[in-house]
Amino acid sequence: MRTVIFDLDGTLADTSGDLIAAANACFEGLGLGAPLDPRADQRTAFHGGRAMLRLGFDRVRPGWSEADVDAQFPFLLDHYGAHIDRFTTLYPGAVEAAERLRAGGFALGICTNKPEGLAETLLARLGVRGLFASLVGADTLPVRKPDPAPYRAAVERAGGSAARSMLIGDTETDRATARAAGVPCALVTFGPAGRAVADLAPEALLDDYADLYDLAGAILGD
């Protein structure tokens, strides 16, 4: 079965507002204000909670250490889990694209570096968990992207095989994951990096979810 595996943050959904709010809540709890900007720092948000904390500490606490990041990370996860869908929205056309792929005989799955439990909660809140036959998160296996094992697990759990699969993502991590797994990758251009993702030399760029069905067919065949 032809299989399309999606990244979540920055690919299926714009989760940056809730991620940045969670990081800012940590800094506010330390009396350091809210150093992260929901728009300007979107790209960092999609690199994960620790990346946001490091950026914030760079701005408000000279001489910070990884111990500061480690101390705040659990609070970030707690705040994010409690407010996971306040600002988050699916990208335009994502649902329709997934439904069309399923109707056309494709298996769908998700491979994300968001913790599995949070990803399950978010997809359920957004009403789209049933569209995806598999979900592999950052803590599902002992390794995470860009290691290829989570991607392969997402494909297998969706009922497909890696030889007839592709990854839809938005960052260099997704590009590296696809390369490590030996599969084609399409990177979306509507995330914060825009068309700069072309510099990562994916097999394809995806400007609009309306184009995904034809693109997947062209790459994976009939």
ROMILO-129187 format. One record per residue (C-alpha): chain; residue in one letter; x, y, z. Coordinates in Angstrom, 3 decimals. Layout:
N
{"A","A",{X,Y,Z}}
...
END
This chain:
222
{"A","M",{0.000,0.000,0.000}}
{"A","R",{1.247,3.477,-0.868}}
{"A","T",{1.887,5.355,2.366}}
{"A","V",{2.244,9.039,3.186}}
{"A","I",{3.719,9.935,6.567}}
{"A","F",{3.300,13.456,7.916}}
{"A","D",{5.248,15.479,10.404}}
{"A","L",{2.886,17.331,12.756}}
{"A","D",{4.201,20.677,14.002}}
{"A","G",{4.708,23.102,11.131}}
{"A","T",{3.456,20.560,8.576}}
{"A","L",{-0.105,19.562,9.425}}
{"A","A",{-0.750,22.241,12.014}}
{"A","D",{0.602,25.621,13.031}}
{"A","T",{1.270,24.889,16.690}}
{"A","S",{3.738,27.720,17.228}}
{"A","G",{1.405,30.010,19.173}}
{"A","D",{0.731,27.451,21.889}}
{"A","L",{4.353,26.296,21.995}}
{"A","I",{5.676,29.839,22.433}}
{"A","A",{3.018,30.627,25.035}}
{"A","A",{4.189,27.602,27.036}}
{"A","A",{7.824,28.699,26.877}}
{"A","N",{6.932,32.272,27.833}}
{"A","A",{4.960,30.941,30.806}}
{"A","C",{8.218,29.432,32.088}}
{"A","F",{10.052,32.729,31.847}}
{"A","E",{7.170,34.616,33.409}}
{"A","G",{7.278,32.167,36.310}}
{"A","L",{10.933,33.105,36.784}}
{"A","G",{10.097,36.812,36.730}}
{"A","L",{11.853,37.245,33.377}}
{"A","G",{8.917,38.448,31.292}}
{"A","A",{7.945,36.952,27.924}}
{"A","P",{11.036,37.081,25.694}}
{"A","L",{9.665,35.033,22.783}}
{"A","D",{7.577,36.550,20.015}}
{"A","P",{4.706,34.450,18.590}}
{"A","R",{5.468,35.534,15.023}}
{"A","A",{9.187,36.262,14.862}}
{"A","D",{10.130,33.084,16.742}}
{"A","Q",{7.848,30.619,14.921}}
{"A","R",{10.736,28.802,13.319}}
{"A","T",{12.397,28.134,16.677}}
{"A","A",{9.102,26.849,18.076}}
{"A","F",{9.066,24.072,15.494}}
{"A","H",{12.485,22.919,16.681}}
{"A","G",{11.028,22.013,20.064}}
{"A","G",{10.658,23.131,23.645}}
{"A","R",{14.332,23.069,24.533}}
{"A","A",{15.200,25.215,21.523}}
{"A","M",{12.660,27.829,22.655}}
{"A","L",{13.991,27.813,26.196}}
{"A","R",{17.557,28.250,24.978}}
{"A","L",{16.561,31.192,22.792}}
{"A","G",{14.658,32.824,25.638}}
{"A","F",{17.496,32.370,28.101}}
{"A","D",{19.893,33.877,25.559}}
{"A","R",{17.768,37.019,25.680}}
{"A","V",{17.083,37.371,29.393}}
{"A","R",{19.650,35.415,31.427}}
{"A","P",{23.313,35.802,30.459}}
{"A","G",{25.371,32.862,31.617}}
{"A","W",{22.483,30.392,31.561}}
{"A","S",{23.272,26.692,31.420}}
{"A","E",{21.595,23.525,30.205}}
{"A","A",{20.599,22.945,33.830}}
{"A","D",{18.281,25.955,33.489}}
{"A","V",{16.722,24.401,30.406}}
{"A","D",{16.365,21.027,32.106}}
{"A","A",{14.695,22.627,35.123}}
{"A","Q",{12.093,24.476,33.051}}
{"A","F",{11.330,21.827,30.465}}
{"A","P",{8.824,19.881,32.631}}
{"A","F",{6.953,23.120,33.380}}
{"A","L",{6.843,23.906,29.666}}
{"A","L",{5.333,20.491,28.907}}
{"A","D",{2.768,20.854,31.700}}
{"A","H",{1.655,24.283,30.504}}
{"A","Y",{1.568,23.193,26.888}}
{"A","G",{-0.474,20.105,27.699}}
{"A","A",{-3.017,22.187,29.589}}
{"A","H",{-3.408,24.738,26.771}}
{"A","I",{-2.546,22.618,23.747}}
{"A","D",{-5.172,23.896,21.307}}
{"A","R",{-5.756,27.497,22.332}}
{"A","F",{-4.057,28.990,19.268}}
{"A","T",{-3.246,25.929,17.145}}
{"A","T",{-4.882,25.557,13.735}}
{"A","L",{-4.582,23.021,10.942}}
{"A","Y",{-3.062,24.398,7.772}}
{"A","P",{-5.597,25.170,5.027}}
{"A","G",{-6.530,22.107,3.004}}
{"A","A",{-4.786,19.603,5.295}}
{"A","V",{-7.960,17.731,6.210}}
{"A","E",{-9.243,17.634,2.651}}
{"A","A",{-5.859,16.384,1.403}}
{"A","A",{-5.786,13.590,3.981}}
{"A","E",{-9.335,12.556,3.171}}
{"A","R",{-8.608,12.485,-0.553}}
{"A","L",{-5.484,10.395,-0.060}}
{"A","R",{-7.385,7.882,2.063}}
{"A","A",{-10.171,7.698,-0.505}}
{"A","G",{-7.533,7.071,-3.176}}
{"A","G",{-6.118,4.054,-1.354}}
{"A","F",{-3.178,5.642,0.458}}
{"A","A",{-2.351,4.741,4.052}}
{"A","L",{-1.572,7.729,6.274}}
{"A","G",{0.510,8.099,9.413}}
{"A","I",{2.273,10.662,11.560}}
{"A","C",{5.903,10.732,12.684}}
{"A","T",{6.595,13.630,15.040}}
{"A","N",{9.146,14.732,17.593}}
{"A","K",{6.308,15.845,19.858}}
{"A","P",{5.795,13.425,22.760}}
{"A","E",{3.296,10.780,21.718}}
{"A","G",{0.754,11.576,24.421}}
{"A","L",{0.676,15.269,23.541}}
{"A","A",{0.374,14.450,19.848}}
{"A","E",{-2.537,12.095,20.533}}
{"A","T",{-4.285,14.768,22.601}}
{"A","L",{-3.767,17.483,20.023}}
{"A","L",{-4.987,15.421,17.079}}
{"A","A",{-8.055,14.357,19.051}}
{"A","R",{-8.805,17.968,20.019}}
{"A","L",{-8.461,19.015,16.379}}
{"A","G",{-10.815,16.199,15.367}}
{"A","V",{-8.434,14.506,12.929}}
{"A","R",{-6.911,11.557,14.811}}
{"A","G",{-9.101,9.120,12.875}}
{"A","L",{-7.533,10.135,9.570}}
{"A","F",{-4.182,8.580,10.485}}
{"A","A",{-3.568,4.861,10.918}}
{"A","S",{-0.388,5.366,12.926}}
{"A","L",{1.245,7.905,15.204}}
{"A","V",{4.863,7.663,16.341}}
{"A","G",{6.106,10.370,18.688}}
{"A","A",{9.392,11.444,20.205}}
{"A","D",{9.102,8.945,23.048}}
{"A","T",{7.399,6.034,21.269}}
{"A","L",{10.768,4.400,20.570}}
{"A","P",{14.162,4.831,22.261}}
{"A","V",{15.213,7.073,19.336}}
{"A","R",{13.563,9.985,17.540}}
{"A","K",{13.861,11.738,14.189}}
{"A","P",{16.198,12.106,12.323}}
{"A","D",{16.880,8.478,13.198}}
{"A","P",{14.938,6.513,10.561}}
{"A","A",{13.448,4.004,13.019}}
{"A","P",{10.432,6.152,14.040}}
{"A","Y",{9.618,6.819,10.397}}
{"A","R",{9.792,3.135,9.513}}
{"A","A",{7.619,2.288,12.512}}
{"A","A",{5.023,4.850,11.412}}
{"A","V",{4.930,3.294,7.934}}
{"A","E",{4.667,-0.278,9.217}}
{"A","R",{1.984,0.572,11.786}}
{"A","A",{-0.023,2.240,9.042}}
{"A","G",{0.078,-0.989,7.067}}
{"A","G",{2.561,0.110,4.432}}
{"A","S",{6.147,-0.559,3.435}}
{"A","A",{8.979,1.945,3.332}}
{"A","A",{9.666,1.128,-0.323}}
{"A","R",{6.341,2.732,-1.314}}
{"A","S",{6.275,5.606,1.155}}
{"A","M",{7.154,9.256,1.438}}
{"A","L",{7.478,11.867,4.177}}
{"A","I",{5.792,15.273,4.259}}
{"A","G",{7.670,17.690,6.531}}
{"A","D",{8.908,21.220,7.002}}
{"A","T",{12.402,21.214,8.516}}
{"A","E",{15.927,19.942,8.067}}
{"A","T",{15.086,17.223,10.609}}
{"A","D",{12.419,15.848,8.275}}
{"A","R",{14.768,16.060,5.313}}
{"A","A",{17.458,14.188,7.237}}
{"A","T",{14.947,11.577,8.386}}
{"A","A",{13.827,10.856,4.842}}
{"A","R",{17.405,10.620,3.653}}
{"A","A",{18.301,8.231,6.470}}
{"A","A",{15.258,6.076,5.666}}
{"A","G",{16.002,6.132,1.939}}
{"A","V",{12.596,7.575,1.013}}
{"A","P",{11.430,10.674,-0.881}}
{"A","C",{10.513,13.798,1.006}}
{"A","A",{8.266,16.760,0.196}}
{"A","L",{8.729,19.889,2.302}}
{"A","V",{5.904,22.386,2.741}}
{"A","T",{6.570,26.006,1.838}}
{"A","F",{3.795,27.523,3.961}}
{"A","G",{5.654,27.096,7.256}}
{"A","P",{7.833,29.811,8.822}}
{"A","A",{10.844,28.886,6.659}}
{"A","G",{8.843,29.540,3.492}}
{"A","R",{10.501,28.572,0.241}}
{"A","A",{13.896,28.548,1.936}}
{"A","V",{13.253,24.813,2.480}}
{"A","A",{14.227,24.401,-1.173}}
{"A","D",{17.834,24.770,0.015}}
{"A","L",{17.453,21.384,1.723}}
{"A","A",{17.029,19.749,-1.696}}
{"A","P",{13.896,17.677,-1.039}}
{"A","E",{12.449,15.573,-3.836}}
{"A","A",{9.510,17.994,-3.978}}
{"A","L",{8.110,21.211,-2.554}}
{"A","L",{4.476,21.449,-1.477}}
{"A","D",{2.999,24.919,-1.832}}
{"A","D",{-0.630,23.961,-1.242}}
{"A","Y",{-2.313,20.893,0.226}}
{"A","A",{-4.614,20.872,-2.791}}
{"A","D",{-1.618,19.607,-4.785}}
{"A","L",{-0.684,16.726,-2.465}}
{"A","Y",{-2.773,13.949,-4.020}}
{"A","D",{-1.263,14.440,-7.479}}
{"A","L",{2.203,14.899,-6.031}}
{"A","A",{2.022,11.691,-3.984}}
{"A","G",{0.736,9.799,-7.021}}
{"A","A",{3.567,11.090,-9.172}}
{"A","I",{6.206,10.122,-6.615}}
{"A","L",{4.822,6.786,-5.442}}
{"A","G",{3.124,5.657,-8.631}}
{"A","D",{-0.196,3.880,-9.105}}
END
